[in-house]
Amino acid sequence: MGVPALPAPTAALLNTTARGLRDLEQLDRLFAALAHQSRRTILMVLHLRGGEMTSGAIAARFDYSWPTITRHLRVLEQANLVHVELRGRERIYRLNAEPLHHTARTWIDRFTRDYSGA
């Protein structure tokens, strides 16, 4: 006896799957951004300094080269943890903590639901 064919996926299932994949991609970007101590430090410094600093002020806090700092800032920007604004010739980095809050809530919520079917 063969295995019965799976039913065709419904639009709702495909939408849920796509949303789940987007959530996982965002989670990966966030965790990758937080994986490096320097990026976590940049976020803390931004938070403690009122949430906004120039790239030069951020770079002055580290003994790294300028390309290294800009790489870290780019990773944080791609994870949506900072927003960049150009003011004249300066880049202003502004902390965006909402993805941290949202992702933490979503991630923890996944482990508080009972998926066992019991």
C-alpha positions in Angstrom: 0.0 0.0 0.0 1.4 3.4 -1.0 1.6 6.6 0.9 -1.4 8.8 0.2 -0.6 12.1 -1.7 -0.5 15.2 0.3 -3.3 17.7 -0.4 -2.5 20.8 -2.4 -1.4 23.6 -0.1 -4.0 26.2 0.5 -3.4 30.0 0.1 -3.6 30.4 3.9 -1.0 27.7 4.4 1.3 29.2 1.8 0.8 32.7 3.4 1.6 31.3 6.9 4.7 29.5 5.5 5.9 32.7 3.8 5.4 34.7 7.0 7.2 32.1 9.0 10.2 32.2 6.6 10.3 36.0 6.7 10.2 35.8 10.5 13.1 33.3 10.5 15.1 35.5 8.1 14.6 38.5 10.3 15.6 36.4 13.4 18.8 35.3 11.6 19.7 38.9 10.7 19.1 40.0 14.3 21.0 37.2 15.9 23.9 37.6 13.4 24.0 41.3 14.2 24.0 40.6 18.0 26.6 37.8 17.7 29.6 40.2 17.7 30.5 42.0 20.9 31.4 45.2 19.1 27.9 45.5 17.6 26.3 44.8 21.0 28.6 47.5 22.4 27.6 50.0 19.7 23.9 49.4 20.5 24.5 49.9 24.2 26.5 53.1 23.6 23.8 54.4 21.4 21.2 53.6 24.0 23.2 55.2 26.8 23.9 58.3 24.8 20.3 59.1 24.1 19.8 56.8 21.1 21.6 58.9 18.5 25.3 59.5 17.6 27.4 60.4 14.6 29.5 57.7 13.0 32.7 59.6 14.1 31.5 59.6 17.7 30.8 55.9 17.5 34.1 55.1 15.9 36.0 57.1 18.5 34.9 54.6 21.2 36.8 51.8 19.5 40.4 50.9 18.5 39.3 49.5 15.2 39.9 50.8 11.7 37.3 52.9 10.0 36.3 50.2 7.6 35.8 47.8 10.5 33.4 50.2 12.2 31.5 50.9 9.0 31.1 47.2 8.4 29.7 46.7 11.9 27.3 49.7 11.4 26.2 48.3 8.1 25.3 44.9 9.7 23.3 46.7 12.4 21.5 48.7 9.7 20.7 45.6 7.6 19.2 44.1 10.8 17.1 47.2 11.2 18.7 47.9 14.6 19.9 51.4 13.6 18.6 54.0 11.1 21.1 56.2 9.3 20.4 59.8 8.4 22.7 62.1 6.4 23.0 65.6 7.9 25.4 67.6 5.8 28.5 65.5 5.6 27.8 63.5 8.8 26.0 60.2 9.1 23.8 60.1 12.2 23.0 56.6 13.6 19.8 56.3 15.5 19.0 53.2 17.6 15.9 51.3 16.6 15.2 48.9 19.5 11.7 47.8 18.3 13.1 44.8 16.3 14.8 43.6 19.5 11.5 43.9 21.4 9.4 42.3 18.7 11.8 39.5 17.9 12.3 38.6 21.6 8.5 38.5 22.2 8.0 36.5 19.0 10.8 34.1 19.8 9.8 33.5 23.4 6.1 33.1 22.4 7.0 30.2 20.1 8.2 28.3 23.1 5.2 29.1 25.3 2.7 27.5 22.9 1.9 23.9 23.1 2.4 22.4 19.7 2.2 18.8 20.8 -1.4 18.5 20.0 -2.2 17.2 23.4 
